[in-house]
């Protein structure tokens, strides 16, 4: 009987292993640069030709290797990172599989040149995984690996490589991700002698973002820093005003290793609830640090996916980290070029909502708690200008009041409701059939914000009570617009029904542009805004506050 099971030849096994690690030129660059970083490199240079299909060369100034180590590194299952299975838990380096170099060498014309001391070095050449030449060389400390003719001996795989421009973009993205993980390392990338990346070491991570993508994008980011239990979340989140439906950048790193995890990004986006329009997606750069035994990194051949011991805890902490970042006034928009904005320089009294339902702005005297809040003026009956310790804050009165009312409405909808004003003359309103359906579907929510509604006859309803969030409030107009919005789905896209209703109500009930406020009213509105959970953004994702730093004023007037 003929045997049907056979042991693969080493060369075939190497090519199969290459299929797990080497998908395209970007995969080669990723593996080689990660090895360079693990070797302690402070500078990494990458060169490619024809998108990496013709040439990939990665040079570093890391620790280098002796000849015995260099020869072993090209053997399957060889690694300097682990010695037994227990070492797989909590591994703190980029790579440890011991497959990358022999896998790459098996599908290319491969050359490794390395020196551990800057005096004696080793050069090893391989063709299709077979050792071709080993010789001594004199070179500086570090390692250079050259890969030519990727997949030259596996034409079926080579034909699936994409166009030069596409493969080049893949290499740029792979190196960009690694450059984000190590702002202390210099990276350069040239493609057919054209410089694509050239970033110097940076002490501040935001400087690396600036170097990679430019100042305009870097200034849309605010810092994220939150710790809960064993998990620390750091990085950058984009201001809600700059979030767009497409073109966002989303990066997640776990213990310094880049991973693909859409659930982590989705959790961070959940922290943006009620600050961006449905469908908009902010750019995010998140670094998660947690104990090694809380995450398994050995679940993907290229280590691009991980498994958390408590996935739901991680997602909860990430969401809270994003929300806390947005709660800071540094998330407000800026008129100046400076990326960092100081907060408003005064203490906000602990207020939770408006005092009387009939009075939006109680006439409370200034107290020490209100600190240096200095009203300047209202312009165009729409914008409020205030002096702060660090410059000038410009506030959109409608957006600001909308944020205040939204958070107040959410408390009312999840609590006992709001105090309502019984109308001396009940309102009788005629509605369309879709509007009648909307009233019926939202009757309890309407009651909780202050509207008590009952059917009358035909298509008419009677409104007996109404909220009164400010002295200029038009109860009939607000009710009509609110019901029309609910019936027409104008505020569609909200995942949570209560949030959708609260956002619709807040938009319609807030004071409008064009309504004049006195100094006390302005002060009270800003105080309420700054006591909100997410003060810098309304429910549509528009900014409520724009800050003009003092140093920018001085620069423009020639004083700096």
Buried (B, 14 or more C-beta within 10 A) or exposed (E): EEEEEEEEEEEEBBBEBBEBBBBBBBBBBBBBBBBBBBBEBBBBBBBBBBBBBBBBBBBBBBBBBBBEBBBBBBEBEBBBBBEEEEEBBBBEBBBBBBBBBBBBBBBBBBBBBBBBEEEBBBBBBBBBBEEEEBEEEEBEBBBBBBBBBBBBBBEEBBEEBBEBEEBBBBBBEBBBBBBBBBBEBBBBBBBBEEEBBEBEBBEEBBBBBBBBBEEEBBBBBBBBEBEBEEBBBBBBBBBBBBBBEEEBBBBBBBBBBBBBBEBBBBBBBBBBBBBBBBEBBBBBBBBBBBEEEBBBBBEEBBBBBBEBEBBEBBBBBBBBBBBBBBBBBBBBBBBBEBBEBBBBBBBBBEBEBBEEBEBBBEEBEEEEEBBEBBBBEBEEEBBBBBBBEBBBBBBBBBBBBBBBBBBBBBBBBEEEBBEBBEBEEBBEBEBEEBBBBBBEBBBEBBBBBBBBBEEBEEEEBBBEBBBBBBEEBEBEEBBBBBBBBBBEEEBEEBEEEBBBBBBBBBBBBBBBEEBEBEEBBBBBBBBBBBBBBBBBBBBBBBBBBBBBBBBBBEBEEEEE
